[in-house]
Every structure is written in structure tokens, then in C-alpha cells.
């Protein structure tokens, strides 16, 4: 099968969406499918045997890490050369609209997937009044597709409640070899704690942006004066966060990748994740695979991954003391913490990228077969 994958973000950018797409492309190609990735121009032209067709664009004003690549006729010519069996549009927003358009024009079955909870993001950028309008635009775009995939049951319910049709679940996945408890490393722990490896080490990994609500970690850090906080990642909110955390034991590490990232997860005492806008929270599953206990907001797709008191801890995001109490409990109860570590790893081992991709291939085949059957009836 030939799949044209439209995405608003791809390598060399690093985030949860790119991680999922990277593994998906790799496994599709390995299984004998051919993939064309249509993405904003980023410098790479091939990944794991798949052609990456870059579309030039310009940085978004509120989020300069992302490029806005506008649809253009050349994309249609590239699709006609590739002749895909399926068009899969990831987060149809700007570039993805050309995927919707050409799928209809060229009569190619269309799948869409929802990974970024944009309506909730608006609240963090002072644009909350546009939430209703954005849901209407998302509904119009997604209802063009024969199938809409979400990465958590919470998002399946959310999209369905806003009138988006034909919604199903695309299961989670994680690299259980790259993220493993055996990667714990004293050198990495010392690096993250800035030379204080015996202090409790709190970790955040992800994009440094307003919607991640990283500021909410500061009261936890203040309640545990001996603790150290390592923020791994980068983003448009970094300068504001540096000011917010000034005078605390916080280390802005920047990006880590590969085994360094795996070692960071495995070497920390707790992974703190206060975001309330997650469609899944892939980084949580990576932390759990590495045996790092998770303390996360009880919100969105996070509840699909974390069972509080079993493989991590959830706190009420409206309770300012919730994250503090959960983190203190985790650090104080050594035996319970070890049980949480083991259970977190066992949970992660249930979810491999190969299985997630096989499920996706099944969806593709279902949509293609349905379209063929409809064409036979019309004929």
C-alpha cells in the first residue's frame, strides 16, 4: 500500500507527534508499504526509505519553532506522481488542508488523526474566545475523512461530543529498548542535578511552551527545598520560565536525544507533568518505560496511561496542593516507589510501536476496502 502522510510537523523537530510519526513511517516501510511524507521544509528529504517532500513556509508568530507551510499546486503534482492508495492527514490545520483537498479531487480514501488539543491551547495564548469557532473549523475538516483517529479514549469522547464523526482509537506506542530502567546513570544524574546527585531529582521532559503549564511545578520545588529540578527540552516559553524559576534549584538542560534521553528518565526520582491539554502524553509512557515514577495532572489522555497509586500518581489539576502531596508521598515511601517503578515498566511493555502500526495498517485497509466497495456499487 502507498500512503501519503501530511503533517504540520516532522523531523528535525522533536516532539511527541514527530516521535509517533517517525516510528510509524519506519514500521510501515519495514512492512513493505511505501510512504510519502508531505511536511514543512526542514532540511531532510528522506527518512527510512520514505521520501520527505518539503514545502517552504514561515515561522508562526506565537510559536516560531513551527513553520506554516501553505498549500500549493506542486503538492498535487507530487501526489499524482506518487499515486497513493490512502491520504493520511495529521492535525489538518494549514498544510493538511491541501491533503484534504487533493484526496477529494483525486478520489483517494482519506484518514485524519488528532494529536494536538488546539482548542484548549487557545486559553494559554489569550484567545479563549475563539474556541467555539475553532471547534467548528475542526469539525468541518475532520468530517471530510472516512476515519478520524485519536490517541486516547478521552479524545475520542471529546471529538465525538463536538460533532466529529467516524472516530476511533489509534493505540499508544513506546520504544521499550531506548527507554529502559537499566539506563540509570550516576553521571547523567549528576549532570541533571548540577553536581548534587544525592538530592531528590525531579524531571520534566517536553516542549517549553505556555500550554504545558510548567510554572505549576515551582510550588512543588519550593515545598521540597533539597530537591533539584531538571527541565529537558526547549521552546518559545523558555525565557519566561527562566525568569519564573530564577533563584530555585532548576537546571534548563536543553534537548536530549537517544540514550542520553533514556538515561535522563531512568536516573530521575520523579517525572512531573502538570499539563492539562494532552491528547495522550507520549512522554509519560517513555518515563514509565524507563521506570521513572510519574506525577501527572488527572486530565485528558493522561488517564489512559496512569493508574494512580498503581503505576504512577495523578493529582487534581485544580488543587494547588495536589502535586505537592503526591510528590512528597512518592519521595518518602521508598518501597512503594520501587513498586510503582516496576508497575510502570510493566505497563509500558504492553505497548510497542510495531503493534500500533499494525493496527493503523488495519484501519487503512478497512478504509480502502470500504471505498472500493462503494465504487463497485456506484458502478
C-alpha positions as CSV (number, residue, x, y, z in Angstrom):
1,X,0.0,0.0,0.0
2,X,1.1,3.5,-0.7
3,X,0.4,6.2,1.9
4,X,0.7,9.9,1.5
5,X,1.2,11.3,5.1
6,X,0.5,15.1,5.5
7,X,1.8,16.6,8.7
8,X,2.3,20.1,10.1
9,X,5.5,19.0,11.9
10,X,8.3,16.5,11.2
11,X,12.0,16.0,11.6
12,X,14.3,17.7,12.6
13,X,11.7,19.0,15.1
14,X,11.4,16.9,18.3
15,X,8.0,16.4,20.0
16,X,5.5,13.6,20.7
17,X,3.8,13.9,17.3
18,X,7.1,13.6,15.4
19,X,8.1,10.6,17.6
20,X,4.9,8.8,16.7
21,X,5.2,9.6,13.0
22,X,8.9,8.6,12.9
23,X,8.2,5.2,14.3
24,X,5.1,4.8,12.2
25,X,7.0,5.6,8.9
26,X,9.8,3.3,10.0
27,X,7.4,0.3,10.6
28,X,5.3,1.0,7.5
29,X,8.3,1.0,5.3
30,X,9.7,-2.1,7.1
31,X,6.4,-3.9,6.5
32,X,6.6,-3.3,2.7
33,X,4.4,-0.2,2.4
34,X,5.6,2.9,0.7
35,X,5.3,6.3,2.4
36,X,5.4,9.9,1.1
37,X,5.7,12.5,3.9
38,X,4.5,16.0,3.0
39,X,5.7,18.4,5.6
40,X,7.0,21.9,6.1
41,X,10.5,22.2,4.8
42,X,13.1,21.1,7.4
43,X,16.2,20.0,5.6
44,X,15.7,16.3,5.3
45,X,14.5,14.7,2.0
46,X,14.3,11.1,3.1
47,X,13.6,9.1,6.2
48,X,13.8,5.3,6.5
49,X,13.3,4.9,2.7
50,X,10.3,7.3,2.6
51,X,10.6,10.4,0.5
52,X,10.0,13.6,2.5
53,X,8.5,16.3,0.3
54,X,9.3,19.6,2.0
55,X,7.0,22.7,1.5
56,X,8.6,26.1,2.2
57,X,6.9,28.1,4.9
58,X,7.3,30.8,7.5
59,X,7.5,30.7,11.3
60,X,4.3,31.0,13.3
61,X,4.3,34.3,15.3
62,X,3.3,32.7,18.6
63,X,5.3,29.5,18.0
64,X,8.4,30.2,15.9
65,X,9.6,26.6,16.1
66,X,6.7,25.6,13.9
67,X,6.5,26.6,10.2
68,X,3.3,27.5,8.4
69,X,3.6,25.9,5.0
70,X,0.7,26.9,2.7
71,X,-0.9,24.6,0.2
72,X,0.2,24.9,-3.4
73,X,-0.4,23.2,-6.8
74,X,3.1,21.5,-6.7
75,X,1.7,19.3,-3.9
76,X,-1.0,17.9,-6.2
77,X,1.6,17.2,-8.9
78,X,3.7,15.2,-6.3
79,X,0.7,13.2,-5.3
80,X,-0.2,12.4,-8.9
81,X,3.4,11.1,-9.4
82,X,3.2,9.0,-6.2
83,X,-0.4,7.8,-6.7
84,X,-1.2,6.9,-3.1
85,X,-3.8,4.4,-2.0
86,X,-4.5,6.4,1.2
87,X,-4.0,10.0,2.2
88,X,-3.5,10.4,6.0
89,X,-3.7,14.0,7.3
90,X,-2.2,14.5,10.8
91,X,-3.8,17.5,12.5
92,X,-5.4,19.1,9.5
93,X,-4.7,22.8,10.0
94,X,-2.8,24.6,7.2
95,X,-0.7,22.3,5.1
96,X,-3.0,19.5,5.9
97,X,-5.8,21.3,4.1
98,X,-4.1,20.5,0.9
99,X,-4.2,16.8,1.8
100,X,-7.9,17.1,2.4
101,X,-8.4,18.9,-0.9
102,X,-6.3,16.6,-3.1
103,X,-7.8,13.5,-1.5
104,X,-11.2,14.7,-2.7
105,X,-10.0,15.9,-6.1
106,X,-8.1,12.7,-6.9
107,X,-10.7,10.5,-5.2
108,X,-8.3,8.9,-2.7
109,X,-9.6,7.5,0.6
110,X,-8.9,9.9,3.4
111,X,-7.8,9.3,7.1
112,X,-7.3,12.1,9.6
113,X,-5.8,12.0,13.1
114,X,-6.0,14.3,16.0
115,X,-2.9,14.8,18.2
116,X,-2.8,18.4,19.4
117,X,-5.7,19.7,21.6
118,X,-5.7,23.2,19.9
119,X,-9.0,24.4,21.4
120,X,-7.5,24.2,24.9
121,X,-4.3,25.7,23.8
122,X,-6.1,28.9,23.0
123,X,-6.7,29.6,26.7
124,X,-3.0,29.8,27.2
125,X,-2.5,32.4,24.5
126,X,-5.3,34.8,25.4
127,X,-7.5,33.6,22.6
128,X,-10.1,31.6,24.5
129,X,-13.0,33.5,22.9
130,X,-12.1,31.7,19.6
131,X,-12.6,28.2,21.0
132,X,-16.1,27.7,19.6
133,X,-15.1,28.8,16.2
134,X,-12.0,26.5,16.2
135,X,-14.2,23.5,17.0
136,X,-16.4,24.3,14.1
137,X,-13.4,24.5,11.8
138,X,-12.0,21.3,13.1
139,X,-15.4,19.6,12.7
140,X,-15.6,20.7,9.1
141,X,-12.1,19.5,8.3
142,X,-12.3,16.2,10.1
143,X,-15.7,15.2,8.8
144,X,-14.2,15.1,5.3
145,X,-12.4,12.0,6.3
146,X,-13.6,8.4,6.1
147,X,-12.0,7.8,9.5
148,X,-10.7,10.0,12.3
149,X,-8.2,8.6,14.8
150,X,-7.4,9.8,18.3
151,X,-4.6,8.6,20.6
152,X,-6.7,8.3,23.8
153,X,-10.2,7.4,24.8
154,X,-10.7,10.9,26.3
155,X,-10.1,12.5,22.9
156,X,-12.4,10.0,21.2
157,X,-15.1,11.2,23.5
158,X,-14.2,14.9,23.2
159,X,-14.2,14.9,19.4
160,X,-17.4,12.9,19.2
161,X,-19.1,15.3,21.6
162,X,-18.3,18.2,19.2
163,X,-19.9,16.6,16.2
164,X,-16.8,14.9,14.6
165,X,-17.9,11.6,13.1
166,X,-16.3,8.2,12.4
167,X,-13.9,8.5,15.4
168,X,-11.7,5.6,16.6
169,X,-8.7,4.9,18.8
170,X,-5.1,4.7,17.5
171,X,-3.3,2.9,20.3
172,X,-0.3,4.3,22.1
173,X,3.3,3.1,21.5
174,X,6.7,3.4,23.1
175,X,10.3,2.3,22.4
176,X,10.9,-0.1,25.3
177,X,14.5,-0.7,24.3
178,X,15.5,3.0,24.2
179,X,13.6,3.8,27.4
180,X,14.6,1.2,30.0
181,X,15.4,1.2,33.7
182,X,18.8,-0.3,33.0
183,X,20.0,3.0,31.6
184,X,20.2,4.6,35.0
185,X,23.5,6.5,35.2
186,X,25.2,8.4,38.0
187,X,27.0,10.6,35.6
188,X,23.6,11.7,34.0
189,X,22.1,12.1,37.4
190,X,24.9,14.4,38.5
191,X,24.6,16.4,35.2
192,X,20.8,16.9,35.7
193,X,21.2,17.8,39.3
194,X,24.2,20.1,38.6
195,X,26.5,18.2,40.8
196,X,24.1,17.2,43.6
197,X,23.3,13.5,42.8
198,X,22.2,12.7,46.4
199,X,19.4,15.3,46.3
200,X,15.9,14.3,45.1
201,X,15.8,14.7,41.4
202,X,12.6,15.9,39.7
203,X,12.3,15.8,35.9
204,X,10.3,17.4,33.2
205,X,10.8,16.5,29.5
206,X,8.9,18.2,26.7
207,X,8.2,21.4,24.9
208,X,8.8,24.6,26.9
209,X,5.5,26.3,25.9
210,X,2.7,28.1,27.7
211,X,0.1,25.3,27.4
212,X,2.4,22.8,29.2
213,X,1.9,24.8,32.4
214,X,5.4,24.1,33.7
215,X,5.1,27.1,36.1
216,X,2.9,24.8,38.2
217,X,6.0,22.7,39.2
218,X,7.5,25.6,41.1
219,X,5.4,25.2,44.3
220,X,6.5,21.5,44.4
221,X,10.1,22.6,44.2
222,X,9.6,25.2,46.9
223,X,7.9,22.6,49.2
224,X,10.9,20.3,48.9
225,X,13.9,22.7,49.3
226,X,16.5,19.9,49.0
227,X,15.1,18.8,45.6
228,X,16.6,19.6,42.2
229,X,14.5,20.1,39.0
230,X,15.8,19.4,35.5
231,X,13.8,20.8,32.6
232,X,14.7,18.9,29.4
233,X,13.6,20.4,26.1
234,X,13.2,23.9,24.6
235,X,10.6,26.1,23.2
236,X,9.1,29.6,22.9
237,X,8.4,29.9,26.6
238,X,11.9,29.3,27.8
239,X,12.9,32.9,28.7
240,X,9.7,33.4,30.7
241,X,10.3,30.1,32.5
242,X,13.9,31.1,33.3
243,X,12.6,34.2,35.0
244,X,9.8,32.3,36.8
245,X,12.3,29.7,38.2
246,X,15.1,32.2,39.0
247,X,16.5,31.6,42.5
248,X,15.4,27.9,42.6
249,X,17.3,24.7,42.1
250,X,16.3,24.5,38.4
251,X,18.5,23.4,35.6
252,X,17.5,24.1,32.0
253,X,19.1,21.2,30.2
254,X,18.0,21.8,26.6
255,X,17.3,18.9,24.2
256,X,18.4,15.4,24.9
257,X,18.0,12.5,22.4
258,X,18.7,8.8,22.1
259,X,20.4,7.0,25.0
260,X,21.0,10.4,26.8
261,X,17.3,10.9,27.0
262,X,16.7,7.4,28.1
263,X,19.3,7.8,30.8
264,X,17.7,11.0,32.0
265,X,14.4,9.3,32.5
266,X,15.9,6.3,34.2
267,X,18.1,8.4,36.5
268,X,15.4,10.7,38.0
269,X,13.3,10.1,41.1
270,X,10.1,11.5,39.7
271,X,8.7,12.8,36.5
272,X,6.4,15.8,36.9
273,X,3.8,16.6,34.2
274,X,1.3,19.3,35.1
275,X,-0.2,19.8,31.6
276,X,-4.0,19.7,31.2
277,X,-4.0,19.8,27.4
278,X,-2.6,16.4,26.5
279,X,-4.3,14.2,23.9
280,X,-2.1,11.3,25.1
281,X,1.1,12.4,26.8
282,X,3.6,10.1,25.0
283,X,6.4,11.4,27.1
284,X,4.7,9.9,30.2
285,X,4.9,6.4,28.6
286,X,8.6,7.0,27.9
287,X,9.1,7.9,31.5
288,X,7.2,4.8,32.6
289,X,9.2,2.5,30.3
290,X,12.4,3.9,31.9
291,X,11.0,3.1,35.4
292,X,10.6,6.7,36.4
293,X,7.6,7.3,38.6
294,X,5.1,9.8,37.2
295,X,3.2,12.5,39.0
296,X,0.7,14.0,36.5
297,X,-2.5,16.0,36.2
298,X,-5.6,13.9,36.1
299,X,-6.7,15.3,32.7
300,X,-7.2,14.4,29.1
301,X,-5.4,11.4,27.7
302,X,-3.2,11.0,30.7
303,X,-5.7,8.9,32.5
304,X,-5.4,6.2,29.7
305,X,-1.8,5.7,30.8
306,X,-1.5,6.3,34.5
307,X,-3.5,4.4,37.2
308,X,-3.0,6.4,40.3
309,X,-1.3,4.5,43.1
310,X,-0.5,1.6,40.8
311,X,1.9,2.7,38.1
312,X,2.1,6.5,39.0
313,X,0.3,9.2,40.7
314,X,-2.5,11.6,39.5
315,X,-3.5,14.8,41.1
316,X,-6.4,17.1,40.7
317,X,-5.2,19.9,38.5
318,X,-7.5,22.4,40.3
319,X,-5.9,21.5,43.7
320,X,-2.7,23.6,44.2
321,X,-1.6,21.2,46.9
322,X,-2.2,18.0,44.9
323,X,1.1,17.8,43.0
324,X,3.0,18.7,46.2
325,X,1.3,16.0,48.3
326,X,1.8,13.3,45.5
327,X,5.4,14.2,45.0
328,X,6.2,14.2,48.8
329,X,4.5,10.8,49.2
330,X,6.5,9.4,46.3
331,X,9.8,10.5,47.7
332,X,9.0,9.5,51.3
333,X,7.7,6.0,50.5
334,X,10.8,4.2,49.2
335,X,9.2,0.7,49.0
336,X,6.1,2.0,47.3
337,X,8.2,4.0,44.9
338,X,10.0,0.8,43.8
339,X,6.7,-1.0,43.3
340,X,5.5,2.0,41.2
341,X,8.7,1.8,39.1
342,X,8.1,-1.9,38.4
343,X,4.4,-1.5,37.5
344,X,5.2,1.5,35.3
345,X,7.7,-0.6,33.3
346,X,5.2,-3.5,33.0
347,X,2.5,-1.1,31.7
348,X,4.9,0.3,29.1
349,X,5.9,-3.1,27.9
350,X,2.3,-3.7,26.7
351,X,2.6,-1.0,24.1
352,X,5.1,-1.4,21.2
353,X,5.3,0.6,18.0
354,X,5.0,-2.5,15.8
355,X,1.6,-3.3,17.3
356,X,0.4,0.3,17.0
357,X,1.4,0.4,13.3
358,X,-0.2,-3.0,12.6
359,X,-3.4,-1.5,14.0
360,X,-3.0,1.6,11.7
361,X,-2.5,-0.7,8.7
362,X,-5.7,-2.4,9.6
363,X,-7.5,0.9,9.6
364,X,-6.0,1.8,6.2
365,X,-7.1,-1.5,4.7
366,X,-10.6,-1.1,6.1
367,X,-11.0,2.4,4.6
368,X,-9.6,1.3,1.3
369,X,-11.9,-1.7,1.1
370,X,-14.9,0.4,2.0
371,X,-14.1,2.9,-0.8
372,X,-13.6,0.0,-3.3
373,X,-17.0,-1.5,-2.3
374,X,-18.7,1.9,-2.7
375,X,-17.2,2.3,-6.1
376,X,-18.5,-1.1,-7.2
377,X,-22.0,-0.2,-6.0
378,X,-21.9,3.2,-7.8
379,X,-20.5,1.5,-11.0
